[in-house]
Amino acid sequence: MLHVWKGKYFALWLVVGLILQGCHGNVPDNAGSVVSTPADAASIARGEYLANAADCVSCHSVPGKGAFSGGYAMDTPYGPIYGPNITPDKETGTLRLGTATMVLPWHNPVLLAEQAATLELLSGGRLNLGVGKGYRHAEFSGFNVPIEEAEARFEECLDVMLKAWGASERFSHHGKFWNFNDIIVEPNIARRPAMWMGAGSEPSIRKVASRGFNLLLDQFADPKLLGQRIEIFKQAIREQGRVYNPNEVAVARELFIAKDEQDKQAAIERLNTGRQRTIEHARAPDKAGGSHILSYAKEGLPPTDTALIGTVAEIRDQLHALKEAGAGYLIFTILGGSRDTLQRFAGEIMPEFQTAPEEEDVSVA
């Protein structure tokens, strides 16, 4: 789940907790088998955590400043994109709901388009739909989908979804992976949801821009590399005759505010343990390389110095470095779902980046 705070040029989305393991649907385990998981307990916990975090961040917002403006609920890439407690925010009117990301090759594009359209309508146009092609070998194996088909499946699924949202009449589709006859997606929505897509290479970043989507950048690149990628996206936007909005690019980071050096090192150890599991889950047997975390793990685990783990002062310095690199929107994974980190961030770090509303010239994407 994400909570959003925005200032003039610097917006912070907080992922308030790790993805819950007991979410909806069938999820491949680390061995590649598909296992069934319960939905109710996870959706209840997700809703309670989101509500608590909203209270936490909003109570530390400074009146008349760039304060807490909404939220973002992140589900896993396996199941439906909404459940019992993923519902529109009725108190603030600004809570955004979304995914980061849905792996399209595993999904029926028409059903996914209907789910997204329903949530877009129920939320009053506040859905952020993050999509990707996937990269983890065990997951593709678990769903019995050849990973070599990931790109082609992603493109076809996305094309069908975009066509479904824009269709005012019934249509048919006959592709390589999906076939549909005389269908129409309901409910009808006036425009598609805000779309987010991960990318890292220049061709993939330019593809995101050409689609008119928002860009998601990973949590492993250092500020110099991030700055280069943001510049590529900016240039691609300008070449299309569009005006660049810093809220069109989100940079991911892990976040944990440590009490002391021992607490910091323990958090880094937990981070590395989790990353090692991800690598084992993602890497194909007898095959080197890969995308996302695998591209940073050629000689072991990715560096931890890009993670925001440390004292309040250390994290402030890292945030300023990211801001100077051109990052205007950050997505934070709160390690371990630490409420203490969320509270301290809201009370001790947010105020430094708040600006008066009359100075704001950007809006939430």
RODO-2510 file (C-alpha; in nm, 4 decimals, decimal comma):
residues 365
     n   res          X          Y          Z
     1     m     0,0000     0,0000     0,0000
     2     l     0,1188     0,3454    -0,0767
     3     h     0,0515     0,6767     0,0801
     4     v     0,1054     0,9913    -0,1142
     5     w     0,2498     1,3196     0,0013
     6     k     0,3417     1,5882    -0,2467
     7     g     0,5208     1,9196    -0,2434
     8     k     0,6094     2,1518    -0,5289
     9     y     0,8681     1,9344    -0,6974
    10     f     0,9006     1,6389    -0,4639
    11     a     0,6265     1,3872    -0,4015
    12     l     0,6569     1,0882    -0,1740
    13     w     0,4517     0,7713    -0,2070
    14     l     0,4906     0,5445     0,0928
    15     v     0,4506     0,1725     0,0484
    16     v     0,3208     0,1108     0,3985
    17     g     0,3972    -0,2567     0,4309
    18     l     0,5255    -0,5458     0,2290
    19     i     0,2938    -0,7190    -0,0151
    20     l     0,0771    -0,9441     0,1978
    21     q     0,1444    -1,3113     0,1307
    22     g    -0,2147    -1,4158     0,1957
    23     c    -0,3740    -1,2208    -0,0854
    24     h    -0,6389    -1,3258    -0,3312
    25     g    -0,6179    -1,6077    -0,5780
    26     n    -0,3605    -1,8651    -0,6811
    27     v     0,0013    -1,7703    -0,6216
    28     p     0,3102    -1,9644    -0,7315
    29     d     0,5326    -2,0490    -0,4369
    30     n     0,9122    -2,0298    -0,4473
    31     a     0,9328    -2,3828    -0,5811
    32     g     0,7259    -2,2875    -0,8826
    33     s     0,4095    -2,4684    -0,7732
    34     v     0,0762    -2,2871    -0,7711
    35     v    -0,0752    -2,2671    -0,4259
    36     s    -0,4138    -2,1367    -0,3134
    37     t    -0,4154    -1,8542    -0,0589
    38     p    -0,6988    -1,7031     0,1491
    39     a    -0,8351    -1,3595     0,0694
    40     d    -1,0369    -1,2365     0,3683
    41     a    -0,7659    -1,2033     0,6338
    42     a    -0,5282    -1,0328     0,3955
    43     s    -0,7837    -0,7849     0,2637
    44     i    -0,8925    -0,6964     0,6164
    45     a    -0,5309    -0,6429     0,7257
    46     r    -0,4660    -0,4382     0,4136
    47     g    -0,7615    -0,2120     0,4813
    48     e    -0,6740    -0,1656     0,8489
    49     y    -0,3111    -0,0868     0,7693
    50     l    -0,4102     0,1642     0,5037
    51     a    -0,6478     0,3404     0,7398
    52     n    -0,3910     0,3527     1,0215
    53     a    -0,1202     0,4827     0,7920
    54     a    -0,3515     0,7496     0,6510
    55     d    -0,4180     0,8747     1,0032
    56     c    -0,0471     0,8664     1,0835
    57     v     0,0663     1,0697     0,7836
    58     s    -0,2250     1,3126     0,7784
    59     c    -0,1880     1,3995     1,1460
    60     h     0,1707     1,5165     1,0787
    61     s     0,0791     1,7246     0,7752
    62     v     0,1316     2,0977     0,8177
    63     p    -0,1851     2,3029     0,7561
    64     g    -0,1499     2,5267     0,4517
    65     k     0,1482     2,3284     0,3230
    66     g     0,1989     2,0476     0,0717
    67     a     0,0448     1,7889     0,3024
    68     f    -0,0795     1,4327     0,2830
    69     s    -0,2996     1,4169    -0,0236
    70     g    -0,4080     1,0607    -0,0644
    71     g    -0,3007     0,7022    -0,0870
    72     y    -0,2298     0,4111    -0,3127
    73     a    -0,3103     0,0482    -0,2384
    74     m    -0,0695    -0,2027    -0,3892
    75     d    -0,1858    -0,5577    -0,4526
    76     t     0,0213    -0,8536    -0,5713
    77     p     0,0601    -0,9252    -0,9442
    78     y    -0,1253    -1,2570    -0,9238
    79     g    -0,4857    -1,2053    -0,8254
    80     p    -0,7728    -0,9635    -0,8916
    81     i    -0,6926    -0,5958    -0,8661
    82     y    -0,9599    -0,5290    -0,6071
    83     g    -1,1091    -0,7057    -0,3074
    84     p    -1,3398    -0,6461    -0,0086
    85     n    -1,1257    -0,3713     0,1448
    86     i    -0,9854    -0,2110    -0,1687
    87     t    -1,2589     0,0488    -0,1922
    88     p    -1,2690     0,4207    -0,2712
    89     d    -1,1677     0,6609     0,0036
    90     k    -1,4724     0,8525     0,1198
    91     e    -1,3094     1,0754     0,3820
    92     t    -1,0417     1,2677     0,1930
    93     g    -1,1639     1,2167    -0,1617
    94     t    -0,8016     1,1884    -0,2745
    95     l    -0,7065     0,8290    -0,1938
    96     r    -0,5735     0,6646    -0,5103
    97     l    -0,5792     0,2906    -0,5645
    98     g    -0,3454     0,0988    -0,7847
    99     t    -0,1048    -0,1795    -0,8695
   100     a     0,2712    -0,1917    -0,9018
   101     t     0,2648    -0,4047    -1,0989
   102     m     0,0187    -0,6420    -1,2631
   103     v     0,2087    -0,8982    -1,4718
   104     l    -0,0026    -0,9021    -1,7871
   105     p     0,1163    -1,2291    -1,9481
   106     w    -0,0697    -1,4287    -1,6795
   107     h    -0,4037    -1,2483    -1,7096
   108     n    -0,7083    -1,2672    -1,9315
   109     p    -0,7007    -0,9151    -2,0840
   110     v    -1,0792    -0,8755    -2,1067
   111     l    -1,1412    -0,9749    -1,7454
   112     l    -0,8568    -0,7525    -1,6276
   113     a    -0,9909    -0,4620    -1,8339
   114     e    -1,3335    -0,5081    -1,6732
   115     q    -1,1856    -0,5146    -1,3221
   116     a    -0,9834    -0,2004    -1,3912
   117     a    -1,2813    -0,0218    -1,5464
   118     t    -1,4979    -0,1108    -1,2470
   119     l    -1,2447     0,0223    -0,9975
   120     e    -1,1820     0,3326    -1,2092
   121     l    -1,5550     0,4048    -1,2044
   122     l    -1,6061     0,3281    -0,8335
   123     s    -1,3070     0,5413    -0,7331
   124     g    -1,4112     0,8390    -0,9414
   125     g    -1,1153     0,8130    -1,1766
   126     r    -0,8534     0,7455    -0,9084
   127     l    -0,7012     0,4189    -1,0317
   128     n    -0,3267     0,3964    -1,1012
   129     l    -0,2717     0,0803    -1,3044
   130     g     0,0898    -0,0348    -1,3067
   131     v     0,1641    -0,3084    -1,5606
   132     g     0,4672    -0,5157    -1,6508
   133     k     0,5759    -0,8247    -1,8415
   134     g     0,7328    -1,0090    -1,5459
   135     y     1,0797    -1,1552    -1,5046
   136     r     1,0727    -1,4284    -1,2376
   137     h     1,1316    -1,7786    -1,3687
   138     a     0,9481    -1,9575    -1,0860
   139     e     0,6321    -1,7556    -1,1456
   140     f     0,6197    -1,8258    -1,5180
   141     s     0,6911    -2,1919    -1,4448
   142     g     0,4144    -2,2008    -1,1849
   143     f     0,1605    -2,0634    -1,4319
   144     n     0,2972    -2,2874    -1,7094
   145     v     0,3683    -1,9862    -1,9287
   146     p     0,6990    -1,9895    -2,1203
   147     i     0,8997    -1,6874    -2,0086
   148     e     1,0158    -1,6495    -2,3689
   149     e     0,6592    -1,5439    -2,4510
   150     a     0,6512    -1,2696    -2,1872
   151     e     0,7077    -0,9764    -2,4222
   152     a     0,4622    -1,0943    -2,6882
   153     r     0,1950    -1,1803    -2,4309
   154     f     0,2412    -0,8445    -2,2584
   155     e     0,1975    -0,6522    -2,5840
   156     e    -0,1101    -0,8470    -2,6930
   157     c    -0,2748    -0,8288    -2,3501
   158     l    -0,2147    -0,4540    -2,3277
   159     d    -0,3436    -0,3946    -2,6811
   160     v    -0,6667    -0,5816    -2,6038
   161     m    -0,7167    -0,3885    -2,2787
   162     l    -0,6666    -0,0517    -2,4481
   163     k    -0,9032    -0,1508    -2,7277
   164     a    -1,1628    -0,2717    -2,4759
   165     w    -1,1601     0,0571    -2,2854
   166     g    -1,1944     0,2601    -2,6038
   167     a    -1,4648     0,0485    -2,7677
   168     s    -1,8183     0,1866    -2,7826
   169     e    -1,9388    -0,1168    -2,9773
   170     r    -1,8751    -0,4882    -2,9626
   171     f    -1,5502    -0,6139    -3,1138
   172     s    -1,3612    -0,9354    -3,1782
   173     h    -0,9952    -1,0179    -3,1316
   174     h    -0,8007    -1,3091    -3,2755
   175     g    -0,4380    -1,3057    -3,1674
   176     k    -0,1584    -1,5478    -3,0929
   177     f    -0,2526    -1,6017    -2,7270
   178     w    -0,6126    -1,4816    -2,6842
   179     n    -0,9282    -1,4995    -2,8919
   180     f    -1,2554    -1,3170    -2,8239
   181     n    -1,5747    -1,3049    -3,0310
   182     d    -1,8260    -1,0198    -3,0376
   183     i    -1,7523    -0,8817    -2,6892
   184     i    -1,7794    -0,5504    -2,5081
   185     v    -1,6266    -0,4511    -2,1761
   186     e    -1,8522    -0,2986    -1,9139
   187     p    -1,8739    -0,0671    -1,7316
   188     n    -1,7916     0,1876    -1,9969
   189     i    -1,5406     0,4515    -1,8811
   190     a    -1,4799     0,7889    -2,0417
   191     r    -1,1021     0,7408    -2,0453
   192     r    -0,8544     0,4727    -1,9489
   193     p    -0,6968     0,4625    -1,6013
   194     a    -0,3645     0,6332    -1,5354
   195     m    -0,1102     0,3804    -1,6640
   196     w     0,2320     0,3096    -1,5110
   197     m     0,4997     0,0887    -1,6657
   198     g     0,8452    -0,0162    -1,5473
   199     a     1,1507     0,0382    -1,7695
   200     g     1,5283     0,0779    -1,7430
   201     s     1,6916     0,0656    -2,0855
   202     e     1,6675     0,3568    -2,3283
   203     p     1,4455     0,1680    -2,5785
   204     s     1,2050     0,0556    -2,3052
   205     i     1,1911     0,4055    -2,1500
   206     r     1,1157     0,5561    -2,4895
   207     k     0,8419     0,2967    -2,5412
   208     v     0,6755     0,4045    -2,2152
   209     a     0,6823     0,7652    -2,3317
   210     s     0,5476     0,6773    -2,6774
   211     r     0,2496     0,5031    -2,5172
   212     g     0,1705     0,8092    -2,3078
   213     f     0,2236     0,6085    -1,9881
   214     n     0,3935     0,7088    -1,6636
   215     l     0,7371     0,5610    -1,5867
   216     l     0,8320     0,3376    -1,2916
   217     l     1,2055     0,3204    -1,2101
   218     d     1,3513     0,0457    -0,9915
   219     q     1,4941     0,0668    -0,6410
   220     f     1,8479    -0,0435    -0,7284
   221     a     1,9886     0,2292    -0,9552
   222     d     2,2042     0,4993    -0,7940
   223     p     2,1174     0,8692    -0,8308
   224     k     2,3515     0,9153    -1,1288
   225     l     2,1910     0,6335    -1,3276
   226     l     1,8430     0,7477    -1,2239
   227     g     1,9207     1,0964    -1,3485
   228     q     2,0273     0,9564    -1,6853
   229     r     1,7082     0,7538    -1,7173
   230     i     1,4899     1,0491    -1,6213
   231     e     1,6641     1,2628    -1,8849
   232     i     1,5922     0,9975    -2,1493
   233     f     1,2242     1,0055    -2,0558
   234     k     1,2173     1,3867    -2,0535
   235     q     1,3743     1,3996    -2,3988
   236     a     1,1295     1,1438    -2,5362
   237     i     0,8384     1,3447    -2,3967
   238     r     0,9688     1,6670    -2,5519
   239     e     1,0219     1,4994    -2,8897
   240     q     0,6506     1,4221    -2,8883
   241     g     0,5697     1,7879    -2,8281
   242     r     0,4468     1,7254    -2,4756
   243     v     0,5364     1,9050    -2,1531
   244     y     0,7223     1,6938    -1,8986
   245     n     0,5552     1,6535    -1,5584
   246     p     0,7795     1,5246    -1,2743
   247     n     0,4835     1,3257    -1,1428
   248     e     0,5062     1,1106    -1,4553
   249     v     0,8137     0,9323    -1,3146
   250     a     0,8156     0,7335    -0,9904
   251     v     1,1389     0,6080    -0,8327
   252     a     1,1215     0,3088    -0,5988
   253     r     1,3200     0,2860    -0,2750
   254     e     1,3191     0,0772     0,0430
   255     l     1,2780     0,2845     0,3612
   256     f     1,3609     0,2127     0,7244
   257     i     1,4468     0,4665     0,9946
   258     a     1,6918     0,3044     1,2356
   259     k     1,7233     0,3795     1,6058
   260     d     2,0992     0,3198     1,6053
   261     e     2,3767     0,1492     1,4054
   262     q     2,2819    -0,1951     1,5319
   263     d     1,9220    -0,1416     1,4263
   264     k     2,0445    -0,0210     1,0854
   265     q     2,2638    -0,3256     1,0253
   266     a     1,9829    -0,5598     1,1304
   267     a     1,7516    -0,3920     0,8766
   268     i     2,0125    -0,4268     0,6024
   269     e     2,0484    -0,7948     0,6876
   270     r     1,6705    -0,8408     0,6592
   271     l     1,6747    -0,6546     0,3279
   272     n     1,9470    -0,8803     0,1893
   273     t     1,7633    -1,1917     0,3043
   274     g     1,4548    -1,0798     0,1170
   275     r     1,6534    -0,9885    -0,1917
   276     q     1,8238    -1,3281    -0,1919
   277     r     1,4825    -1,4975    -0,1899
   278     t     1,3719    -1,2821    -0,4803
   279     i     1,6829    -1,3698    -0,6805
   280     e     1,6355    -1,7415    -0,6177
   281     h     1,2720    -1,7061    -0,7213
   282     a     1,3589    -1,5096    -1,0339
   283     r     1,6681    -1,6781    -1,1726
   284     a     1,6247    -1,9558    -1,4263
   285     p     1,8293    -2,2737    -1,3730
   286     d     2,1631    -2,2674    -1,5563
   287     k     2,0929    -1,9239    -1,7012
   288     a     2,2818    -1,6046    -1,6218
   289     g     2,1499    -1,2502    -1,6386
   290     g     1,7972    -1,1222    -1,6458
   291     s     1,6039    -0,8030    -1,5818
   292     h     1,5160    -0,5982    -1,2743
   293     i     1,7047    -0,7259    -0,9664
   294     l     1,8910    -0,9875    -1,1722
   295     s     2,0652    -0,7183    -1,3768
   296     y     2,2138    -0,5788    -1,0536
   297     a     2,3051    -0,9189    -0,9047
   298     k     2,5710    -1,0419    -1,1470
   299     e     2,8298    -1,0771    -0,8712
   300     g     2,6100    -1,1392    -0,5696
   301     l     2,3447    -0,9216    -0,4083
   302     p     2,2722    -0,5676    -0,5336
   303     p     2,4354    -0,2863    -0,3324
   304     t     2,2332    -0,1721    -0,0323
   305     d     2,3497     0,1899    -0,0392
   306     t     2,0585     0,2906    -0,2615
   307     a     1,8109     0,1793     0,0049
   308     l     1,7010     0,4504     0,2466
   309     i     1,8066     0,2750     0,5651
   310     g     1,9595     0,4798     0,8439
   311     t     1,9022     0,7725     1,0742
   312     v     1,6686     1,0595     0,9972
   313     a     1,9670     1,2779     0,9025
   314     e     2,1101     1,0128     0,6688
   315     i     1,7770     0,9623     0,4948
   316     r     1,7265     1,3380     0,4538
   317     d     2,0638     1,3569     0,2760
   318     q     1,9700     1,0674     0,0475
   319     l     1,6378     1,2300    -0,0372
   320     h     1,8108     1,5540    -0,1313
   321     a     2,0510     1,3580    -0,3545
   322     l     1,7579     1,1932    -0,5305
   323     k     1,5872     1,5287    -0,5712
   324     e     1,9008     1,6774    -0,7251
   325     a     1,9145     1,3823    -0,9659
   326     g     1,5705     1,4791    -1,0928
   327     a     1,3480     1,2444    -0,8924
   328     g     1,0142     1,4110    -0,8261
   329     y     0,8070     1,1131    -0,7173
   330     l     0,9281     0,8397    -0,4830
   331     i     0,7714     0,5042    -0,3967
   332     f     0,8854     0,3740    -0,0579
   333     t     0,8628     0,0144     0,0583
   334     i     0,8470     0,0404     0,4374
   335     l     1,0652    -0,2523     0,5449
   336     g     0,8735    -0,4887     0,7680
   337     g     0,5718    -0,2589     0,7560
   338     s     0,7271    -0,0529     1,0377
   339     r     0,4738     0,1944     1,1768
   340     d     0,7540     0,3584     1,3727
   341     t     0,9312     0,4364     1,0457
   342     l     0,6097     0,5752     0,8991
   343     q     0,5429     0,7925     1,2040
   344     r     0,8973     0,9263     1,2230
   345     f     0,9068     0,9923     0,8511
   346     a     0,5804     1,1864     0,8721
   347     g     0,6877     1,3867     1,1765
   348     e     1,0610     1,4393     1,1204
   349     i     1,1216     1,4301     0,7445
   350     m     0,8020     1,5323     0,5639
   351     p     0,7985     1,8901     0,6979
   352     e     1,1367     1,9669     0,5404
   353     f     0,9998     1,8924     0,1949
   354     q     0,6651     2,0663     0,2336
   355     t     0,5883     2,3787     0,0339
   356     a     0,3050     2,6281     0,0363
   357     p     0,0118     2,5282    -0,1885
   358     e     0,0352     2,8481    -0,3931
   359     e     0,3836     2,7385    -0,5018
   360     e     0,2675     2,4002    -0,6277
   361     d     0,2490     2,3602    -1,0021
   362     v     0,2179     1,9839    -1,0379
   363     s    -0,0607     1,7382    -0,9666
   364     v    -0,0783     1,3716    -0,8781
   365     a    -0,0611     1,1610    -1,1933
***
